[in-house]
Amino acid sequence: MSSLPPMEQLRFFDAAARHLSFQEAAAELCVSPAAVSQRIRALEALLDTPLFIRHTRRVSLTRAGKLLADKSRQAFTLLHEGIDDVRQLHHRDVFTISTTTTFAEQFLMSKMDTFQQLFPETDSRILVSNALVDFRYDKVDVAVRQGLGNYAGCHTRPVGNDGYIAVATRQLADDFAAGHPVTLITVDWPERIQDFPCWNQWFGHQALPRPYAAQQLNVPTEAMAVRAALNGQGMALIHGLHIQQELQAGTLVRLFGDRQRSLPSPYRYYLVWPTRGTNPVATAFCDWISAQLNGSKTPMLTV
């Protein structure tokens, strides 16, 4: 691979190519037009080809000049992006997490005080949305998403492996076991999720017939399904990760107790963060939350 021309010559060429004027390039670079002309001629001599056609009061690019101008603009754009990423990396003091409503309400918020104690100089912002993050435009450091793990241009780490379990208050669980009809609380999943867990799958997984007369209550999120179950409005099919506190407190119980088989799902939770311009706190956050989800001790976090 041949060596590159001096960066100064390329910088002067880029300015002249953008303005198609040595004088305007000189004004941008705070030098004289003669200095611009000198660097351009030196670059042309080095490449052994003319880059500009000199007219009386303006210049135009030759074919070689147009080719180099396109590539140099791309290169300088990437350099500017890299510099911006580095500056943002070291001066950003707000760590932003995008997550789904249920993950935030049922798991994350009860743990965030521990994370903030580990990073007292970092402010945290939690954005709740079911929309997919575009790290190129959204000011987000880490996203917690439920899906298949296909996120282009991103690091991904699967977390949690619990399936879905049916839960209810103890009274409704006893009623269901006794054969009484109980309302089935159902979550309306986003359109992009096609094979979502449903009651028909759960009953089939337990080798049970679905109750013919059972009513259905549709809610938009698992968090709302948990609230409805707590209010005794029916039994809910919930990811095991989102029901830990209620099961430990005994406010909700598993139908059939330990005999219930968890319903598996292809949709797992993933920590997702960009491969380019990663905030160092993001990696520490992912290590920390992985430990929380796996029931491990809190790791030593450093950035």
C-alpha positions in Angstrom: 0.0 0.0 0.0 1.4 3.4 -1.0 2.0 6.1 1.6 -0.4 8.9 2.0 0.4 12.5 1.0 0.9 14.9 3.9 -2.3 15.6 5.8 -1.9 19.3 5.4 -2.0 19.0 1.6 -5.1 16.8 1.8 -6.8 19.3 4.1 -6.0 22.2 1.8 -7.2 20.2 -1.2 -10.5 19.3 0.6 -11.3 22.9 1.3 -10.5 24.0 -2.2 -12.5 21.2 -3.7 -15.5 22.1 -1.6 -15.4 25.8 -2.4 -14.0 25.5 -6.0 -12.0 28.5 -5.0 -8.5 28.9 -3.7 -9.5 32.3 -2.2 -12.5 30.9 -0.2 -10.5 27.9 0.9 -7.8 30.3 2.1 -10.4 32.3 4.1 -11.7 29.1 5.7 -8.1 27.9 6.6 -7.0 31.4 7.7 -4.0 31.4 5.2 -3.3 33.3 2.0 -4.5 32.1 -1.4 -0.9 31.6 -2.4 -0.4 29.2 0.5 -3.4 27.1 -0.8 -2.1 27.2 -4.4 1.4 26.1 -3.2 0.0 23.0 -1.2 -2.2 22.0 -4.2 0.7 22.2 -6.6 2.8 20.1 -4.2 0.0 17.5 -4.0 -0.4 17.4 -7.8 3.4 16.9 -8.2 3.3 14.1 -5.6 0.5 12.4 -7.4 1.8 13.2 -10.8 -1.6 14.4 -12.1 -3.5 17.7 -12.2 -6.4 18.0 -9.8 -7.8 21.4 -10.8 -8.3 23.3 -14.0 -7.3 26.9 -13.4 -9.7 29.5 -14.9 -9.4 33.2 -14.6 -11.3 33.7 -11.4 -12.2 30.2 -10.4 -11.1 26.6 -10.5 -12.8 23.3 -11.5 -11.9 19.7 -10.7 -10.4 17.3 -13.2 -11.6 13.7 -13.3 -8.8 12.8 -10.9 -9.7 15.7 -8.7 -13.4 14.7 -8.5 -12.4 11.2 -7.6 -10.0 12.3 -4.8 -12.5 15.0 -3.6 -15.2 12.3 -3.0 -12.8 10.1 -1.1 -11.2 12.8 0.9 -14.6 14.2 2.0 -15.6 10.7 3.2 -12.3 10.4 5.1 -12.6 13.8 6.8 -16.2 13.1 7.6 -15.2 9.8 9.4 -12.4 11.6 11.2 -14.8 14.3 12.4 -17.3 11.6 13.6 -14.5 9.8 15.4 -13.4 13.0 17.2 -17.0 13.8 18.2 -17.3 10.3 19.6 -14.2 10.6 21.6 -15.2 14.0 23.0 -18.7 12.7 23.8 -17.1 9.6 25.4 -15.1 11.6 27.9 -17.5 14.5 28.6 -20.9 12.8 28.7 -22.2 12.6 32.3 -25.6 11.3 31.6 -26.0 7.5 31.1 -29.1 6.8 29.1 -30.9 3.4 29.1 -33.8 2.6 26.8 -36.0 -0.3 28.0 -39.5 -1.7 27.7 -42.2 -0.6 30.2 -42.4 -4.0 31.9 -38.6 -4.5 32.3 -38.3 -1.0 33.8 -41.2 -1.4 36.2 -40.9 -5.0 37.3 -37.1 -5.3 37.5 -34.8 -2.4 36.7 -36.2 0.4 38.9 -35.8 -1.8 42.1 -32.1 -2.2 41.2 -31.1 1.2 40.0 -30.2 2.6 43.4 -27.4 0.0 43.7 -26.0 1.0 40.3 -26.1 4.7 41.1 -24.2 4.1 44.3 -21.5 2.4 42.2 -21.3 5.4 39.9 -22.1 8.5 42.1 -20.7 10.9 39.5 -22.9 9.6 36.7 -26.5 10.7 36.2 -28.8 8.0 34.8 -31.8 8.5 32.5 -34.3 5.7 31.8 -36.3 6.0 28.6 -39.3 3.7 28.4 -40.3 2.7 24.9 -41.2 -0.4 22.9 -39.7 1.2 19.8 -36.4 -0.1 18.6 -33.4 2.2 19.2 -31.3 3.6 16.3 -28.0 4.3 18.0 -26.9 6.5 15.1 -29.5 9.1 16.0 -31.0 8.3 19.4 -28.9 9.5 22.4 -29.0 6.1 24.1 -26.0 4.2 25.6 -27.7 0.8 26.2 -31.0 -0.7 25.2 -32.8 -3.6 26.9 -34.8 -5.3 24.3 -36.8 -8.5 24.0 -36.3 -10.2 20.7 -34.3 -12.7 18.7 -30.9 -11.0 19.1 -30.5 -9.7 15.5 -29.3 -6.1 16.0 -26.9 -5.0 13.2 -23.9 -2.9 14.2 -24.4 -3.6 17.9 -23.0 -5.7 20.7 -25.6 -8.0 22.2 -25.7 -10.0 25.4 -28.5 -12.4 26.2 -29.8 -12.1 29.8 -32.3 -14.2 31.7 -33.6 -17.5 30.5 -36.8 -18.0 32.3 -39.9 -19.0 30.4 -43.5 -17.8 30.9 -45.5 -18.9 33.9 -49.2 -18.5 34.8 -49.7 -16.7 38.0 -52.7 -15.5 40.0 -53.7 -14.7 43.6 -53.9 -17.7 45.8 -57.7 -17.5 45.9 -58.0 -17.5 42.1 -55.4 -20.3 41.8 -57.5 -22.4 44.1 -60.6 -21.6 42.2 -58.9 -22.6 38.9 -57.6 -25.8 40.4 -61.2 -26.6 41.6 -62.5 -26.2 38.0 -64.1 -22.8 38.3 -63.8 -20.4 35.3 -61.1 -17.8 35.7 -60.5 -14.8 33.4 -57.4 -15.1 31.3 -55.3 -11.9 31.2 -53.7 -11.5 27.8 -51.0 -9.2 26.7 -51.3 -7.5 23.3 -47.8 -7.9 21.9 -46.2 -5.5 19.3 -46.9 -6.4 15.7 -43.2 -7.2 15.0 -43.4 -10.2 17.5 -45.3 -12.9 15.6 -44.8 -16.1 17.7 -45.7 -14.5 21.1 -46.5 -16.7 24.1 -50.3 -17.3 24.4 -52.7 -19.2 26.6 -53.3 -21.9 24.0 -49.6 -22.7 24.0 -49.5 -22.7 27.8 -52.5 -25.1 28.2 -51.0 -27.4 25.6 -47.6 -27.3 27.3 -49.4 -28.4 30.6 -51.3 -31.1 28.7 -54.6 -29.4 29.7 -57.6 -28.4 27.7 -58.3 -24.7 27.5 -61.5 -23.8 29.5 -64.2 -23.2 26.9 -66.1 -20.5 29.0 -63.0 -18.6 30.2 -63.3 -14.8 29.7 -60.3 -12.8 28.4 -58.9 -9.5 29.5 -56.5 -7.8 27.0 -53.9 -5.3 28.3 -51.0 -3.6 26.5 -48.1 -4.6 28.7 -46.9 -7.4 31.0 -46.6 -4.8 33.8 -50.3 -4.0 33.5 -51.1 -7.8 33.4 -49.2 -8.2 36.7 -51.3 -5.3 38.2 -54.5 -6.9 37.0 -53.5 -10.2 38.5 -52.6 -8.6 41.8 -56.1 -7.0 41.8 -57.6 -10.5 41.4 -59.0 -9.7 37.9 -57.7 -13.0 36.5 -54.6 -15.1 35.9 -51.7 -13.8 33.9 -49.1 -15.4 31.7 -45.9 -13.5 32.6 -42.1 -13.9 31.9 -40.5 -15.4 35.0 -38.1 -12.4 35.3 -41.0 -10.0 35.8 -42.8 -11.9 38.6 -40.0 -12.6 41.1 -40.9 -10.0 43.7 -44.6 -11.0 43.7 -43.8 -14.7 44.1 -41.3 -14.1 46.9 -43.9 -11.9 48.7 -46.6 -14.4 48.1 -49.0 -11.8 46.6 -49.1 -14.0 43.5 -48.6 -17.8 43.2 -47.8 -20.2 40.4 -50.8 -22.2 39.2 -50.2 -25.8 40.2 -47.1 -24.7 42.2 -43.8 -26.3 41.2 -45.7 -28.8 39.0 -46.3 -26.0 36.4 -44.0 -26.2 33.4 -42.6 -22.9 32.2 -43.6 -22.1 28.7 -40.5 -21.4 26.6 -40.3 -18.6 24.1 -37.8 -17.8 21.3 -37.8 -14.1 22.4 -35.2 -13.5 25.0 -34.0 -10.3 26.7 -30.9 -8.8 25.3 -28.6 -6.0 26.4 -27.8 -4.0 23.2 -25.2 -1.3 22.7 -23.4 0.2 19.7 -20.1 -1.2 18.5 -19.0 2.3 17.6 -18.5 5.1 20.2 -19.4 2.9 23.2 -19.7 4.7 26.5 -17.4 2.9 29.0 -20.2 3.0 31.5 -22.3 0.9 29.1 -20.0 -2.1 29.4 -19.9 -1.8 33.2 -23.7 -1.5 33.3 -24.1 -4.7 31.2 -21.7 -6.6 33.5 -23.7 -5.3 36.5 -27.1 -6.1 35.2 -26.0 -9.5 34.0 -24.9 -10.3 37.5 -28.3 -9.1 38.9 -30.3 -11.2 36.4 -28.2 -14.3 37.0 -28.4 -13.9 40.8 -24.6 -13.4 41.2 -22.9 -11.1 43.5 -22.4 -7.5 42.2 -19.1 -7.4 40.1 -16.4 -4.9 40.7 -17.1 -2.2 38.1 -14.5 0.0 36.6 -14.4 2.4 33.7 
